[in-house]
């Protein structure tokens, strides 16, 4: 399978005013595992159920391999979010399920460590990824799904310019339970996007 946007093999790196995004590397393991562990209670209600080996090295290696495969096949791009001022890992964001042809769309997923939540980092990261998606990846539309009770995530999406389009019933199995999700989307022609392409 040949994915046109990935002819350039250099790995993407994005930089904003307060955050920098790059693809995860094996050397990120300790910092990633520590941040996820300390934020577990904060993250678990909004994520698929954690496996018993979620934070162990073999599961991390499998995660990295999946990220590389998705990137090489042109179906996804994963980024870690770092604070520019300190270089510390703060969270992650992915564009997955990328489809071309008549769709030209991808789905956004993200997480942030509890100590960095509510500080405006994630909306900036989302805007950087949106510019990358509409520019380098040549997508027309990106979507994000959000549990209606997740008010923090709703605020993040709306600050980043995403618009709510509807309710998806029993859409994703989160923490072991099927949940309804709001569907949010951003398209390349939305205000602020047409002049912000790579």
C-alpha positions as CSV (number, residue, x, y, z in Angstrom):
1,X,0.0,0.0,0.0
2,X,1.4,3.4,-1.0
3,X,0.2,6.4,1.0
4,X,1.0,9.6,-0.9
5,X,1.5,12.0,2.0
6,X,4.3,9.9,3.4
7,X,6.8,10.0,0.4
8,X,9.1,12.0,2.6
9,X,10.5,9.7,5.2
10,X,11.7,12.2,7.7
11,X,9.7,11.9,10.9
12,X,7.4,14.9,11.6
13,X,8.2,17.4,14.4
14,X,5.9,20.3,15.2
15,X,6.7,23.3,17.3
16,X,4.4,25.9,18.8
17,X,4.7,28.7,21.2
18,X,4.6,26.6,24.4
19,X,4.6,23.0,23.1
20,X,6.6,20.8,20.8
21,X,5.4,17.6,19.2
22,X,7.4,14.7,17.9
23,X,6.9,11.0,17.3
24,X,7.5,8.8,20.4
25,X,11.0,7.1,20.8
26,X,12.2,4.2,22.8
27,X,14.1,6.6,25.1
28,X,10.8,8.1,26.2
29,X,9.7,5.0,28.0
30,X,10.6,5.9,31.6
31,X,9.1,9.4,31.5
32,X,6.0,8.1,29.7
33,X,5.4,5.3,32.2
34,X,5.9,7.6,35.2
35,X,3.5,10.3,33.9
36,X,0.9,7.7,33.0
37,X,1.2,6.0,36.4
38,X,0.9,9.2,38.4
39,X,-2.1,10.2,36.2
40,X,-3.9,6.8,36.1
41,X,-7.0,7.8,38.2
42,X,-7.3,11.0,36.1
43,X,-7.1,9.2,32.8
44,X,-8.8,5.8,33.3
45,X,-12.5,7.1,33.2
46,X,-11.9,8.4,29.6
47,X,-9.8,5.6,28.1
48,X,-10.1,2.0,27.0
49,X,-9.6,-0.4,30.0
50,X,-5.9,-0.6,30.9
51,X,-4.3,-4.0,30.5
52,X,-2.4,-5.6,33.4
53,X,0.9,-4.9,31.7
54,X,-0.1,-1.4,30.4
55,X,3.0,0.4,31.6
56,X,5.6,-2.4,31.2
57,X,8.4,-2.4,28.7
58,X,7.1,-5.2,26.4
59,X,3.8,-3.4,26.0
60,X,5.6,-0.2,25.4
61,X,7.7,-1.9,22.6
62,X,4.5,-3.1,21.0
63,X,3.0,0.3,21.2
64,X,6.0,1.8,19.4
65,X,5.9,-0.9,16.8
66,X,2.2,0.0,16.1
67,X,3.0,3.7,15.9
68,X,5.7,2.9,13.3
69,X,3.5,0.6,11.3
70,X,0.7,3.1,11.2
71,X,3.1,5.8,10.1
72,X,4.7,3.6,7.4
73,X,1.4,2.6,6.0
74,X,0.0,6.1,6.0
75,X,-2.9,5.3,8.4
76,X,-1.7,7.2,11.4
77,X,0.7,9.6,13.0
78,X,1.4,9.6,16.8
79,X,3.0,12.5,18.7
80,X,4.2,13.1,22.2
81,X,3.7,16.6,23.6
82,X,6.6,18.3,25.3
83,X,6.7,21.6,27.2
84,X,9.1,23.9,25.3
85,X,10.4,25.6,28.5
86,X,11.4,22.4,30.4
87,X,11.5,19.7,27.7
88,X,9.2,17.6,29.9
89,X,6.7,15.1,28.4
90,X,3.2,16.2,29.1
91,X,0.9,13.9,27.0
92,X,0.2,12.5,23.6
93,X,-1.9,13.0,20.5
94,X,-2.6,10.9,17.5
95,X,-4.2,11.2,14.1
96,X,-5.5,7.7,13.4
97,X,-7.8,5.8,11.0
98,X,-6.6,8.0,8.2
99,X,-8.5,7.5,5.0
100,X,-8.0,9.0,1.6
101,X,-10.0,8.8,-1.6
102,X,-13.3,10.5,-1.3
103,X,-13.0,10.9,2.5
104,X,-9.6,12.4,3.2
105,X,-10.2,12.1,6.9
106,X,-8.6,11.1,10.2
107,X,-9.6,10.7,13.8
108,X,-7.9,12.5,16.7
109,X,-7.2,11.0,20.1
110,X,-5.3,12.6,22.9
111,X,-4.3,12.5,26.6
112,X,-2.5,14.7,29.0
113,X,-0.9,14.1,32.4
114,X,-3.0,15.4,35.3
115,X,-0.5,18.0,36.5
116,X,-0.6,19.7,33.0
117,X,-4.4,19.6,32.6
118,X,-6.3,22.9,32.3
119,X,-3.3,25.0,31.4
120,X,-4.0,25.5,27.7
121,X,-1.3,23.0,26.4
122,X,-3.7,20.6,24.7
123,X,-5.6,23.2,22.6
124,X,-2.3,24.4,21.3
125,X,-1.2,20.8,20.5
126,X,-4.5,20.2,18.7
127,X,-4.1,23.3,16.5
128,X,-0.5,22.2,15.6
129,X,-1.8,18.7,14.7
130,X,-4.7,20.2,12.7
131,X,-2.3,22.3,10.6
132,X,-0.1,19.2,10.0
133,X,-3.2,17.1,9.1
134,X,-4.5,19.7,6.6
135,X,-1.1,20.5,5.2
136,X,1.4,17.7,5.1
137,X,-1.1,14.9,5.4
138,X,-3.5,16.6,2.9
139,X,-6.6,15.7,4.9
140,X,-9.9,17.6,4.5
141,X,-11.5,16.7,7.8
142,X,-10.4,15.5,11.2
143,X,-12.8,14.2,13.8
144,X,-12.7,13.6,17.6
145,X,-15.2,11.7,19.8
146,X,-15.9,12.8,23.4
147,X,-17.9,11.3,26.2
148,X,-20.6,13.9,27.0
149,X,-19.6,13.9,30.7
150,X,-16.0,14.8,29.8
151,X,-16.4,18.5,30.2
152,X,-12.6,19.2,30.2
153,X,-12.2,17.5,26.8
154,X,-15.2,19.3,25.4
155,X,-13.6,22.6,26.4
156,X,-10.3,21.6,24.8
157,X,-11.9,20.7,21.5
158,X,-14.0,23.8,21.3
159,X,-11.0,26.0,22.2
160,X,-9.1,24.4,19.3
161,X,-12.0,25.3,16.9
162,X,-13.7,21.9,16.6
163,X,-17.5,22.0,16.1
164,X,-20.0,19.5,17.7
165,X,-21.9,17.7,14.9
166,X,-24.0,15.2,16.8
167,X,-24.2,12.2,19.2
168,X,-22.9,8.8,18.4
169,X,-24.8,6.2,20.4
170,X,-22.9,3.5,22.2
171,X,-19.9,4.4,20.1
172,X,-16.7,3.3,22.0
173,X,-16.0,0.9,24.9
174,X,-14.3,3.1,27.5
175,X,-13.0,1.6,30.7
176,X,-15.0,-1.5,30.0
177,X,-18.4,0.2,29.3
178,X,-20.0,1.2,26.0
179,X,-20.5,5.0,26.0
180,X,-22.3,7.5,23.8
181,X,-19.9,10.1,22.4
182,X,-20.3,13.6,21.0
183,X,-18.8,13.8,17.5
184,X,-16.6,16.9,16.9
185,X,-15.0,17.8,13.6
186,X,-12.7,20.4,12.0
187,X,-12.4,20.8,8.3
188,X,-9.6,22.4,6.2
189,X,-11.9,25.2,5.1
190,X,-12.9,26.3,8.7
191,X,-11.9,29.8,9.8
192,X,-8.3,29.9,10.8
193,X,-7.3,26.8,8.9
194,X,-7.0,27.9,5.3
195,X,-4.1,30.2,6.1
196,X,-2.4,27.8,8.6
197,X,-1.5,24.9,6.3
198,X,2.1,23.6,6.3
